[in-house]
Amino acid sequence: MVFIILDYLFVRMLIPVRCFTCGNLVADKYDDYQNKIKAGEDPEKVLDSLGIERYCCRRMLLTTVETIQQVIPFYEAIQKRKEEVQSELE
């Protein structure tokens, strides 16, 4: 799996680059999709306007969840523990 990590305005997100089923590009449309959804537009109409017709590709945008903020604390804890072990060994 290939993901794009968007890192702007201190928000990090993992976005799939391609549809897992058919392989079409979806990451390039994600910003437009999010902006229009936040503006209050109907998701069905937004996906149609972006040219995303296959239900597998629509699923990719509709079900993307921002999980990176939940993962980062575990990564930081592992790094901290690694430093502690290194200092104990020295």
Backbone as ProteinMPNN parsed JSONL, in Angstrom:
{"seq_chain_A": "MVFIILDYLFVRMLIPVRCFTCGNLVADKYDDYQNKIKAGEDPEKVLDSLGIERYCCRRMLLTTVETIQQVIPFYEAIQKRKEEVQSELE", "coords_chain_A": {"N_chain_A": [[0.83, -1.176, 0.0], [0.485, 2.212, -0.766], [0.805, 5.389, 0.539], [0.049, 8.85, 0.785], [1.473, 11.341, 2.696], [0.117, 14.074, 3.949], [1.265, 17.089, 5.036], [0.555, 19.823, 6.253], [-0.257, 22.918, 7.729], [0.171, 21.825, 10.209], [-1.241, 19.449, 10.331], [-1.473, 16.073, 9.882], [-2.06, 13.526, 7.584], [-2.881, 10.309, 6.409], [-3.286, 9.31, 3.209], [-4.659, 7.214, 0.815], [-2.985, 6.616, -2.242], [-3.846, 5.374, -4.579], [-6.844, 3.71, -5.694], [-7.716, 0.809, -3.966], [-8.932, -1.313, -5.213], [-9.334, -0.942, -8.095], [-7.192, 0.605, -8.924], [-7.172, 3.251, -9.778], [-6.172, 6.719, -9.604], [-6.677, 8.458, -6.598], [-5.819, 10.16, -4.627], [-5.119, 12.664, -5.584], [-7.474, 13.993, -5.775], [-8.431, 14.325, -3.275], [-8.062, 16.653, -1.621], [-9.697, 18.601, -2.886], [-12.148, 17.306, -2.595], [-12.429, 17.198, 0.254], [-12.476, 19.966, 0.863], [-14.828, 20.827, -0.433], [-16.745, 19.272, 0.879], [-16.512, 20.214, 3.497], [-17.472, 22.726, 3.036], [-20.106, 22.262, 2.914], [-21.371, 20.911, 0.86], [-23.156, 18.312, -0.911], [-22.02, 15.003, -0.565], [-22.386, 13.065, -2.616], [-22.847, 14.583, -4.934], [-20.463, 15.989, -5.024], [-18.542, 13.969, -5.481], [-19.431, 13.143, -7.997], [-18.928, 15.494, -9.462], [-16.182, 15.571, -9.367], [-15.543, 13.547, -11.013], [-15.481, 10.933, -10.185], [-16.625, 7.924, -10.601], [-16.792, 5.135, -10.251], [-17.809, 2.817, -7.795], [-15.955, 1.677, -6.114], [-13.827, 3.473, -6.044], [-15.143, 5.684, -5.039], [-15.661, 4.787, -2.506], [-13.108, 4.856, -1.43], [-12.593, 7.575, -0.955], [-14.782, 8.291, 0.617], [-14.499, 6.75, 2.928], [-12.063, 7.359, 4.094], [-10.227, 7.802, 6.965], [-8.961, 9.848, 9.496], [-6.379, 8.686, 10.998], [-3.804, 9.045, 11.796], [-3.221, 10.78, 13.898], [-3.864, 9.246, 16.064], [-1.958, 7.291, 16.012], [0.557, 8.456, 16.281], [1.247, 9.028, 19.098], [1.97, 6.427, 20.016], [4.175, 5.837, 18.434], [5.92, 7.847, 19.321], [6.222, 7.029, 21.99], [7.542, 4.6, 21.647], [9.942, 5.481, 20.521], [10.936, 6.987, 22.663], [11.281, 4.993, 24.591], [13.203, 3.473, 23.307], [15.377, 5.234, 23.357], [15.773, 5.311, 26.13], [16.596, 2.672, 26.667], [18.942, 2.588, 25.161], [20.482, 4.461, 26.6], [20.722, 3.128, 29.026], [22.281, 0.968, 28.275], [24.687, 2.134, 27.731]], "CA_chain_A": [[0.0, 0.0, 0.0], [1.207, 3.469, -0.835], [0.022, 6.479, 1.1], [0.641, 10.184, 0.756], [1.338, 12.011, 3.975], [-0.044, 15.51, 3.785], [1.75, 17.735, 6.255], [0.422, 21.258, 6.149], [-1.006, 23.465, 8.858], [0.421, 20.921, 11.324], [-2.174, 18.335, 10.301], [-0.912, 14.985, 9.096], [-3.065, 12.543, 7.214], [-2.481, 9.253, 5.482], [-4.289, 9.22, 2.164], [-4.264, 6.246, -0.215], [-2.683, 7.224, -3.533], [-4.688, 4.728, -5.589], [-7.935, 2.852, -5.244], [-7.206, -0.53, -3.682], [-9.572, -2.296, -6.073], [-9.113, -0.774, -9.536], [-5.915, 1.252, -9.16], [-7.279, 4.642, -10.216], [-5.659, 7.722, -8.675], [-7.701, 9.137, -5.794], [-5.202, 11.119, -3.705], [-5.075, 14.001, -6.166], [-8.801, 14.585, -5.661], [-8.842, 14.344, -1.87], [-8.16, 18.02, -1.1], [-10.919, 19.204, -3.427], [-13.274, 16.619, -1.95], [-12.549, 17.661, 1.643], [-12.87, 21.382, 0.887], [-16.232, 20.945, -0.815], [-17.554, 18.667, 1.94], [-16.507, 21.156, 4.623], [-18.291, 23.869, 2.63], [-21.497, 21.864, 3.082], [-21.941, 20.304, -0.342], [-23.566, 16.915, -0.83], [-20.917, 14.132, -0.997], [-22.678, 12.407, -3.892], [-22.638, 15.554, -6.01], [-19.031, 16.314, -5.06], [-17.864, 12.853, -6.147], [-19.793, 13.212, -9.415], [-18.251, 16.627, -10.089], [-14.753, 15.241, -9.459], [-15.384, 12.497, -12.021], [-15.28, 9.634, -9.539], [-17.869, 7.22, -10.902], [-16.774, 3.757, -9.745], [-18.118, 2.766, -6.369], [-14.756, 1.322, -5.347], [-13.076, 4.718, -5.857], [-15.953, 6.525, -4.15], [-15.446, 4.25, -1.164], [-11.794, 5.276, -0.955], [-12.687, 8.931, -0.418], [-15.807, 8.364, 1.659], [-14.132, 6.028, 4.149], [-10.75, 7.738, 4.604], [-10.326, 8.254, 8.349], [-7.713, 10.443, 9.955], [-5.903, 7.868, 12.11], [-2.407, 9.33, 12.109], [-3.138, 11.412, 15.212], [-3.967, 8.184, 17.057], [-0.769, 6.453, 15.91], [1.755, 9.215, 16.656], [1.69, 8.815, 20.491], [2.629, 5.131, 20.15], [5.485, 5.982, 17.811], [6.74, 8.651, 20.227], [6.529, 6.204, 23.156], [8.552, 3.622, 21.236], [11.203, 6.207, 20.37], [11.395, 7.347, 24.002], [11.756, 3.756, 25.221], [14.436, 3.109, 22.619], [16.423, 6.105, 23.909], [16.038, 4.872, 27.498], [17.358, 1.415, 26.594], [20.282, 2.947, 24.688], [21.208, 5.113, 27.677], [21.025, 2.099, 30.019], [23.338, 0.114, 27.752], [25.955, 2.872, 27.692]], "C_chain_A": [[0.877, 1.243, 0.0], [0.292, 4.563, -0.331], [0.774, 7.782, 0.894], [0.428, 10.769, 2.135], [1.272, 13.499, 3.705], [0.332, 16.164, 5.099], [1.713, 19.245, 6.044], [-0.505, 21.723, 7.258], [-0.945, 22.542, 10.072], [-0.599, 19.796, 11.43], [-1.567, 17.275, 9.397], [-2.003, 13.966, 8.831], [-2.444, 11.518, 6.284], [-3.61, 9.082, 4.472], [-3.819, 8.194, 1.139], [-4.047, 6.948, -1.556], [-3.626, 6.676, -4.603], [-5.805, 3.93, -4.927], [-7.384, 1.442, -5.062], [-7.76, -1.566, -4.647], [-9.181, -2.154, -7.537], [-7.815, -0.054, -9.876], [-5.981, 2.677, -9.672], [-6.719, 5.589, -9.158], [-6.809, 8.374, -7.916], [-7.099, 10.227, -4.916], [-5.203, 12.532, -4.253], [-6.414, 14.721, -6.063], [-9.226, 14.808, -4.206], [-8.991, 15.758, -1.317], [-9.412, 18.724, -1.591], [-12.155, 18.613, -2.762], [-13.493, 17.147, -0.535], [-13.026, 19.111, 1.722], [-14.343, 21.559, 0.557], [-17.159, 20.366, 0.246], [-17.639, 19.608, 3.138], [-17.324, 22.398, 4.32], [-19.779, 23.531, 2.677], [-22.145, 21.246, 1.859], [-22.256, 18.831, -0.103], [-22.439, 16.012, -1.346], [-21.161, 13.458, -2.346], [-22.401, 13.342, -5.067], [-21.162, 15.934, -6.145], [-18.262, 15.226, -5.793], [-18.175, 12.842, -7.642], [-19.039, 14.336, -10.118], [-16.75, 16.392, -10.239], [-14.484, 14.128, -10.467], [-15.116, 11.129, -11.438], [-16.591, 8.874, -9.657], [-17.92, 5.81, -10.32], [-17.011, 3.748, -8.238], [-16.912, 2.396, -5.531], [-13.92, 2.579, -5.067], [-13.819, 5.667, -4.922], [-15.756, 6.097, -2.699], [-14.137, 4.751, -0.569], [-11.845, 6.677, -0.339], [-13.677, 9.013, 0.732], [-15.35, 7.757, 2.981], [-12.741, 6.36, 4.68], [-10.921, 8.363, 5.988], [-8.959, 8.761, 8.781], [-7.222, 9.704, 11.2], [-4.489, 8.221, 12.556], [-2.257, 9.963, 13.49], [-3.253, 10.383, 16.338], [-2.702, 7.332, 17.092], [0.473, 7.157, 16.45], [2.163, 9.015, 18.117], [2.402, 7.483, 20.711], [4.034, 5.182, 19.568], [6.424, 6.764, 18.736], [7.134, 7.856, 21.462], [7.605, 5.177, 22.835], [9.913, 4.293, 21.103], [11.788, 6.573, 21.734], [11.972, 6.113, 24.714], [13.078, 3.304, 24.601], [15.608, 3.936, 23.154], [16.786, 5.704, 25.333], [16.908, 3.613, 27.508], [18.789, 1.72, 26.138], [21.103, 3.591, 25.804], [21.58, 4.112, 28.794], [22.184, 1.207, 29.566], [24.692, 0.82, 27.761], [26.522, 3.073, 29.052]], "O_chain_A": [[1.892, 1.3, 0.694], [-0.868, 4.648, -0.735], [2.003, 7.796, 0.836], [-0.673, 10.702, 2.681], [2.255, 14.11, 3.284], [-0.217, 15.832, 6.15], [2.721, 19.86, 5.698], [-1.419, 21.007, 7.667], [-1.886, 22.481, 10.864], [-0.8, 19.247, 12.513], [-1.189, 17.567, 8.263], [-2.763, 13.592, 9.723], [-1.579, 11.842, 5.471], [-4.74, 8.751, 4.832], [-2.696, 8.29, 0.643], [-4.855, 7.789, -1.952], [-4.141, 7.427, -5.432], [-5.713, 3.534, -3.765], [-6.659, 0.943, -5.923], [-7.124, -2.595, -4.879], [-8.745, -3.122, -8.16], [-7.379, -0.104, -11.027], [-4.943, 3.265, -9.974], [-6.781, 5.301, -7.963], [-7.799, 8.792, -8.517], [-7.815, 11.138, -4.5], [-5.277, 13.496, -3.491], [-6.477, 15.936, -6.248], [-10.266, 15.412, -3.945], [-9.959, 16.036, -0.609], [-10.113, 19.37, -0.811], [-13.09, 19.332, -2.411], [-14.614, 17.502, -0.168], [-13.876, 19.445, 2.547], [-15.033, 22.354, 1.196], [-18.24, 20.904, 0.488], [-18.708, 19.78, 3.724], [-17.817, 23.056, 5.235], [-20.621, 24.411, 2.5], [-23.364, 21.074, 1.832], [-21.696, 18.194, 0.789], [-21.947, 16.228, -2.453], [-20.228, 13.3, -3.134], [-21.8, 12.945, -6.065], [-20.675, 16.17, -7.251], [-17.419, 15.526, -6.638], [-17.298, 12.567, -8.46], [-18.562, 14.159, -11.239], [-16.119, 16.951, -11.136], [-13.329, 13.804, -10.744], [-14.581, 10.255, -12.121], [-17.545, 9.134, -8.923], [-18.992, 5.342, -9.934], [-16.472, 4.579, -7.507], [-16.843, 2.759, -4.357], [-13.371, 2.729, -3.976], [-13.206, 6.365, -4.115], [-15.692, 6.926, -1.791], [-14.051, 5.034, 0.626], [-11.209, 6.93, 0.684], [-13.441, 9.723, 1.71], [-15.774, 8.208, 4.046], [-12.276, 5.715, 5.619], [-11.664, 9.329, 6.158], [-7.931, 8.163, 8.462], [-7.598, 10.047, 12.32], [-4.03, 7.739, 13.591], [-1.27, 9.709, 14.181], [-2.785, 10.631, 17.449], [-2.411, 6.712, 18.114], [1.349, 6.508, 17.021], [3.355, 8.842, 18.371], [3.339, 7.411, 21.507], [4.972, 4.632, 20.145], [7.583, 6.388, 18.912], [8.261, 7.985, 21.941], [8.482, 4.914, 23.658], [10.925, 3.735, 21.525], [12.999, 6.48, 21.936], [13.019, 6.19, 25.356], [13.963, 2.812, 25.301], [16.697, 3.407, 23.377], [17.956, 5.744, 25.713], [17.856, 3.52, 28.287], [19.743, 1.162, 26.682], [22.292, 3.301, 25.941], [22.628, 4.244, 29.426], [22.974, 0.746, 30.39], [25.732, 0.162, 27.795], [27.585, 3.675, 29.195]]}, "name": "protein", "num_of_chains": 1, "seq": "MVFIILDYLFVRMLIPVRCFTCGNLVADKYDDYQNKIKAGEDPEKVLDSLGIERYCCRRMLLTTVETIQQVIPFYEAIQKRKEEVQSELE"}
